[in-house]
Amino acid sequence: MAALLTALPAQARRGESVEDLESRLAELRASGSTRLEQAVLEHRLGRAYVRAGRADDAVRSFRAALEVREAALPADSPEIADTLTGLAVARNAQGHIEESEELFLRALDVRKKSLGKHAPDVGASYANLGALYVQQKRWEEAARYYDEAIEIYEKNEHGGAAMVVALAQRATVYEQLGDLKKADALYERIVEVEAAAAGASSGRVAAAHTTLASRYRERGDVKDAEEHYRKALEMLGSVETPSAPTVAVNLEGMGWAAFQEGRMEDAELHYRRAYSVGESALGRDHPLMIPILEGYARVLEELGRGEQARALSDRAARLRAAKDARTAAPPPVSPPVGGAAP
């Protein structure tokens, strides 16, 4: 679902609250405005409902906007495609996957007719469908639609978040299909795209390196993982206000890599720094401390410092048990959609 929301068209006005839009729509209706003017606000209200997790209200608003727009506008108007897309996301959130697919396909068709086959919003439509097929584990179809999206973004020199999302999702599909080399090549491209879009000293570039490092780590590729953890730390060192938790994560990765290669003194140094930075930034009981504590304990055990190792291991076990208990707890009961809390 997150990928679908990310791939919505970029003209969202994220500062608008549901309450403000509801009030403005009521005023617009009372003022005798045209239904088409009201449909604009209905559409924006639908988007706000989606962001608020109010799928039923979003569906109602998008359907109201779509009814007016389809009656008043040419069949190939981009505004109709935008509302079809919003309705597809909302219906997906309700679990109506087949209808969501139909709506995304209709939006794609409208955009191709109105904007041309290579417009960025057409790429967004392909990406929406790719995300939908990932959600359904229809990997071959997801691959085809993400390839279309990426090709369009490239033709428009359209980097940024949309390209990064499409590349990351396409890499995920390659992984699911067993082609790890092609997946890695796309993750490398994400680093390049972020660097080109944000500048070489950006934390976004560091985040891309960290993500790529974690992929290599999952596969046991120690050298490549370590290289990208190191690059992430270099990037973070050049950011004016680096994120201390992110520094701790990458230091833990460096410690893991050194441990895997038997470089215990290096591993101890990296874990000691990760421990210090993480505890300072997050506190003693934050869940992100768990891998740091566990890794540091393993290193200390290898170095013959068993008492210190057991203390860290016991603390990690307590934090993990608390985390598991929170995960297992039932979620709080939410009020009915659109209703007041009891």
N, C-alpha and C positions, 0 to 999 in steps of 0.2 A: 504494500500500500504506500509506503514512503516514497518509492520510486515514482509511482504515478503522480503523487502530489508534487514532487520535485519537477516533473516534466510538464506541468501545466504552463500555459503561456505566461510570459514574463510580466504582463501588464497588471499584476495584482497590486492593490494598494494596501499593503500589509498594515499600515497604521490605522485603518478604519476598524472601529469596533462594531460588534453586532448591534449594540444598543444605539449607537449614533446612526447607523444605517437604517435600523427599524424606525427611528424617530423621523429621519429625513424622508423615508418612503411614505410614512403616514402624512407628513406635511405635503408631499408632492401630490398624493391622492386627493387631499382636501383642497388643493389649489386649483383643481380643474386641469391639470397638465394632461398631455397626451399619454396614451397607453405605451407608446414607444419610449417616451421619456421615463416612464415608470419601470419599463422593462430593463433599462440600463441599471437602475438601482436594484431591481430584483436580482439581476445577474451578480452584481457586486455583493449583495447580501448573501446569495448562495455561496460565494467563495468564502465569505466570513464565517458562515455556518460550518463549512467544511473544515476550516482551520480550527474552529472551536469544537470539532468532533460531533456536531449536531447533524448527522446525516439525513434524518427524516425531514428536518426543516430545510436543509440544503436542497433536497429533491423537490420539495414544494416550490421553493423560490426559482430554481432553475427551470422547472416545468412551466411556471407562470411566464418567465422571461422568454422561453422558447416558443410558447404558443403565440405570443405577440410578435416576436421577431419573424417567425415563419409566415405569419399572415401579412406583415407589413413590408418585409424586405425581400429583395431578390433571393432566389433559392441558393445562390452561390455566395452570399454575403459572409465575410469573415466573422461577423458578429454571431451568426448562427453557428458556425463551427466552434467558436469560443464557448457558447452555452451548451452545445452538445458535449464538449469536452468536460465542462464542469459537471453536467448531469451524469456523465459516464463515471467520473470519480466518485460522486455521491452514491450512485447505485452500486458501485464496487464496494464501497464502505458498508452498504447494507447486505452484501453477500450475493448480489444479483450479477454474477460474473458474465453470463452469456449476454445479458442486456448491455452490460458495460462494454463488452467487445463490440457489439453492434453499433453502439453510440460512438465509440472511438473510430470505427471504420467509416461511419457517416461523416464525422468531423474531418477525417483525412481526405475523403473524397471532395468535400466542400472546399477545403483549403487548396487542394491541388487545382481545382477549377478557378478559384478566385485569385490565388496568389502566384500560381505557377508551381511546377513540380520541384523547384529547388529553393523555395523560400524557407527561411529559418523556422517559421511556424509549422510548415509541412514536416520538417525534421522533428519538431516537438511531437507531432502526431505519430510519426513512426516510433519515436522513443516511448510514447505512452503505450502503444501496442506491444512493443518489446517488453516493457515492464509487466504488462498484463500476462504475457506468455511466460515470463520468468515466474510470476506468481503461480501459474498453473503447471510449471515444470514442462512446458512445451518448448524444449530447448531449441530445436531446429527452426521453428517459427520465430522465436525470440532472436536468434542469431540473424535471420534474414532482415527483420525489421530494424534491429540496431545497426546493422551494416548500412541500411538506407539512411538512417538518421545521421550516422557519422559521416557518410559521404556528403550529405547536404551541409552539415556544419563546416566541413572542410572547404567546400566550394564557396561558402559565404565568409570564410575566415572567422567563423563564429566559435571562439574558444569558450572560456568561462565555465560557469557551473554546468550548463547544459551538456557541453562536450565532455566534461569530466564524468558526469553521471552516466552518459551513454557509453563511454570507454570502460568505466568500471563495471557496468552491468554486462557489457559484451565480454569482458574478461572473465566474469563469473560464469557466463555461458560456456566459454572455451574450457574452463575448469570442469564444468559438469560433463562436457563432451570428451574429457580426457586429454585435451591438447594444451598441456601446461606451458610449453614454449611460447605459443601464441598468446596465452593469457599473460605471461610475464612481459612480453613485448608491449602489450597494451598498458600494463601498469607502468612500464618505463615511459610510455608516451604521456601518461597522466602527469608524471613529474615534469616533462617538457612543457606540456600545455600550461600547467600551473606556473612554471617559471616564466613563460612568455607573457602570461596574463597578469601576474602579480609582482613580478620583479624578483630577482635572485635572492633578496634578503627576506622574503616573505615567510611568515609562519605557515602559510598554505603549502609552500613547497616542502617545508619540513614535515607537515602532516602527510603529504604524498609519499615522501621517503619512508616515513614510519609505517604506513600502510603496506608499502611494497616489502619492507623488511619483515613484517609479520607474515606475509604470504610465503616468503622464502623460509621463514622459521617453521611454519606449519609443515613444510615439506622436508625439513631437515637439512636445508641448504645453508650451512653455517656461514660460509665465506660471503655469499651475496647478502645474507641477512645482516651480517656485521657491517658490511660496506654501507648499507643504507641507513642503519642505525647511526653510524658515524656521520654520514652526510646530514641526517636530520639534526644531530647535535650541532654541527657546524652552522647550519641554517639558523637554528634557534639562538646561537651565540651572536648572530648578526642582526637579530630582531631587537628593536628598542626595548620592548617589554615582553620578554619570552614567558611562556606559560610554564611555571615550575612543575606542575604535574606532568606535562608533556616531556620535560627534561628528565624527570624521574623514570618515565616509561622507557625512554630511549637508553638511559643509563642501565636500566634493568636488562634491556636487550643486549647491550654490550657485555654485561656480566654473564648472561646466558651463553653468548657466543664464546667467550673466553673459557667458560667452564667446559663447554662441549669439546674444546680443543686441548683441554688439560692445562691451560695457562692459569693456574689457581691464584697466583699473586695478582695478575691483572683482573681476574674475576672478583677477587675480594675487594680490590680498589673500586671497581665499578659499582658493585653492590653496596659498598659502604657509602658511596656518594649518592646512589639512588635512595638508600634508606634515609640519609640525612635530608636530602631535598624533598622526598615524598612526605616524610613525617612533618617537616616544617610547613609545607604547603597544605597538606591534607589533614593532619592530625594523626594520632596513633591508631585510630580505629576505622579508618576509611578502607573500603573494599579494595581500592587500588594498591593498598599496601600488601595484600595477600601474596601476589607473585614475587614481590620484592623480598618479603620475609622468608618465603619458602626457598627461593633461590639462594639467598644469603645463607640460610641454614645449611643447605647442601654444601656450599663452598666451605663454610667453617668446619663442617664435619670432615671434609677431605683434608683440611689443614690441621686436624687434630684438636680443634677447639670445641670439643663435644658439649661442654656445659653451656657455652654461648649458643651453640647450634640448637640445642634442645629448648632453650628459652625462646628463641625466635620461632622454632617450629611449633611449640605449644601455643604461642600467641597467634600464629597464622591459622592454626586449627580452630581456635576460638572465634576468630573473625570469619572464617569460612562457615562454621556452624551457624553463626548469627546471620550471615548472608543467606544461607540456605533456608533458614527459618523464615526470613522475610519473604523470600521468593515463594515459599510454600503457603504463606498466609493468604486467605481469600481476600480479593480486592474489596475496598469499601463500596457499599451500595450507592449507586448514582441515582439522582432524582430522575423522573421521567423526562424524556426529551422535550424541551420547551416548557417544562413545568417548573414550579418552585420547589426548593428543597423542603423536606418535611420539618 
